[in-house]
């Protein structure tokens, strides 16, 4: 399943991702934001269990912001998994 999420409160504008039938995460892409950080996140999460990735990243903040790109990725994953049900 392909999913696109509109970010809120971060430099990244959108996140696109795919979750396969085994609930593994693939082809994560951030649009906008810190290119190097996003490349690192993408490499770390490729092929990982989507639910576990969301658990690990949820609640991550960026400076004084109450959210971050990793936190928005967690929200995107949660929304995609909820839609898949």
C-alpha positions as CSV (number, residue, x, y, z in Angstrom):
1,X,0.0,0.0,0.0
2,X,1.3,3.5,-0.9
3,X,0.5,6.3,1.4
4,X,1.2,10.1,1.4
5,X,1.1,12.2,4.6
6,X,1.0,16.0,4.8
7,X,3.4,17.0,7.6
8,X,2.4,19.5,10.3
9,X,4.9,21.7,12.2
10,X,8.1,20.6,10.4
11,X,10.3,21.7,7.6
12,X,9.3,18.6,5.6
13,X,6.1,19.2,3.7
14,X,5.0,15.6,2.9
15,X,6.1,12.0,3.5
16,X,5.4,9.2,1.1
17,X,5.8,5.6,2.1
18,X,4.8,2.0,1.3
19,X,3.8,-0.7,3.6
20,X,3.8,-4.3,2.3
21,X,1.5,-7.2,3.2
22,X,4.0,-8.2,6.0
23,X,3.7,-4.6,7.5
24,X,7.3,-3.8,6.4
25,X,8.2,-0.2,5.5
26,X,9.6,0.6,2.1
27,X,10.4,3.6,-0.2
28,X,10.1,6.3,2.5
29,X,10.5,9.8,1.0
30,X,10.5,13.2,2.7
31,X,9.7,16.3,0.6
32,X,11.4,19.3,2.1
33,X,13.5,19.6,5.2
34,X,17.0,18.4,5.9
35,X,18.1,16.2,3.1
36,X,21.0,14.4,4.9
37,X,18.9,13.7,8.0
38,X,16.1,12.3,5.9
39,X,18.5,10.1,3.9
40,X,19.7,8.6,7.2
41,X,16.2,8.0,8.5
42,X,15.2,6.3,5.2
43,X,18.2,4.0,5.4
44,X,17.5,3.1,9.0
45,X,13.8,2.2,8.5
46,X,13.9,0.5,5.1
47,X,12.5,-3.0,5.4
48,X,11.7,-2.6,9.1
49,X,8.4,-3.5,10.9
50,X,6.2,-0.4,10.4
51,X,4.6,-0.5,13.8
52,X,8.0,-0.8,15.6
53,X,9.4,2.1,13.7
54,X,6.4,4.2,14.6
55,X,6.8,3.3,18.3
56,X,10.5,4.2,18.3
57,X,10.0,7.5,16.6
58,X,6.8,8.8,18.1
59,X,7.3,11.8,20.4
60,X,10.6,12.9,19.0
61,X,10.9,16.7,19.2
62,X,13.1,19.1,17.2
63,X,14.4,22.0,19.3
64,X,11.4,23.9,20.9
65,X,8.9,22.3,18.4
66,X,6.6,19.7,19.9
67,X,7.2,17.5,16.8
68,X,9.9,16.6,14.3
69,X,10.3,14.8,11.0
70,X,10.8,11.4,12.8
71,X,7.7,12.1,14.8
72,X,5.8,13.0,11.7
73,X,7.0,9.8,10.1
74,X,5.5,7.9,13.1
75,X,2.2,9.7,12.5
76,X,2.3,8.9,8.8
77,X,2.9,5.2,9.5
78,X,0.1,5.1,12.1
79,X,-2.3,6.8,9.7
80,X,-1.3,4.4,6.9
81,X,-1.7,1.3,9.2
82,X,-5.1,2.6,10.4
83,X,-6.3,3.1,6.8
84,X,-5.2,-0.4,5.9
85,X,-7.5,-2.0,8.4
